């Protein structure tokens, strides 16, 4: 995840919980991708603070640094080095067709080259560790397919070098939509005040945001005719509570929306309180977080450096 914006309940339910579930099933590497963040201007002090915040949130969510590696992208220079070499074999047309590039560049008068090259750096993040599988959602499927294309192109030009990562992904968590616009996925880059519940929001703010969530014109919950806003609130409750479908229907059918929102707010607050307490404990322990990130980088650097050495050798570069 990028150290920009505020991680929200959509990130937690859609990704972090899944990462925690699979961390012992694979040899996992979880990265704070700070090089991706600087494709847009960042305040240096703010960026450093966000790097630490995101890493602490990984730990608070339950990612175990003894079971996997947690590291910062820029702490392993091989990420940037491999990205350049992959850039040199990636056709510009492939990058210009990327949906996220087209969407973001359409909103800007001038676009930095980093935005165009963003997917190549993402490919380097994956291929650097010869990753066999990447636990991302459907919104990142195009980036993963580009990674496969780049790996296959490099392999055809220079011989078998990279593992081509699988597109059969582990099951991801709930897809949480914006509370202000339930037709759009909840996003940490969205600045609207009532769009998302951030993982570190205090209870009063959480309650306020959820009570203002978009619903529909029905007077009460009807699972057959509920609009996307109501379904989103129900999804949030179910994802946090683990309640089965039949329990959800018996509990909420006919409930007025004001009461539904109160129930959802109470559930979110009760689940985030212990999470936030773990976060506060992690950041208050002197040197702990820095040590986790340093050890994570040291653990993965040999894998990354060996891949770069192999790529240089294949391309005829000085090794």
Secondary structure, DSSP 4 states (H G I P E B T S, - for coil): --SSS--BHHHIIIIIHHHHHHTTTTT-EEEE-HHHHTTS---HHHHHHHHHHHHHHHHHHT--TTTSEEEEGGGSTHHHHHHHHHHTTS-HHHHHT-HHHHHHHTT-SS--HHHHHHHHHHHHHHHTTT-S-----GGGHHHHHHHHHHHHHHHHHH-S-S----S-PPPP---PBPSS-TTSB--TT---TTS--BTT--HHHHHHHHHT----S-SB--TTT--HHHHHHHHHHHHHH---HHHHHHHHTT-BHHHHHHHHHHHHHHHHHHHHHHHHHHHHSTTHHHHHHHHHHHHHHHHHHHHHHHHHHHHT---
